[in-house]
């Protein structure tokens, strides 16, 4: 159970890391893009809106993982949603990164984070549910 909670807290932390990007000045975000080797995104209101909105939603998903981490057995089917959602996110990151021919350092971390932690949460949640039935 402790390892499942740890994995869920890692998921929460990773997702909550997106929240600062909702409020950081756009110039700092542009500097990060350049550091990753991405051409700066135009500072049009629509693109800024989508970027900040996506970061906010990822932050909310982090809160979802905090709720799961506090008492994982209580939320059995919701653990599966979190695990499969992470795996889908990882695969989507991988497919999009490859199809757009982006640099590995842009999407590989997201792909590994999603797929690996999704698998870990799925395996550990199955074990925790079996133990709780006994």
PEVENRA-V990488 format. One record per backbone hydrogen bond with DSSP energy under -0.5 kcal/mol. CO is the residue of the C=O (numbers start at 1). NH is the residue of the N-H. If there is no record, write none. Layout:
CO;NH
CO;NH
This chain:
1;5
2;6
3;7
4;8
5;9
6;10
7;11
8;12
9;13
10;14
11;15
12;16
13;17
15;18
16;19
18;21
19;22
19;23
20;23
20;24
25;28
25;29
26;30
27;31
28;32
29;33
30;34
31;35
32;36
33;38
34;37
42;44
44;48
45;49
46;50
47;51
48;52
49;53
50;54
51;55
52;56
53;57
54;58
55;59
56;60
57;61
58;62
59;63
60;64
61;65
62;66
63;67
64;68
65;69
66;70
67;71
68;71
71;74
71;75
72;75
73;76
75;78
75;79
76;79
76;80
77;81
78;82
79;83
80;84
81;85
82;86
83;87
84;88
85;89
86;90
87;91
88;92
89;93
90;94
91;95
92;96
93;97
94;98
95;99
96;100
97;102
98;101
103;106
103;107
104;108
107;111
108;112
109;113
110;114
111;115
112;116
112;117
113;117
114;118
115;119
116;120
117;121
118;122
119;123
120;124
121;125
122;126
123;127
124;128
125;129
126;130
127;131
128;132
129;133
130;134
131;134
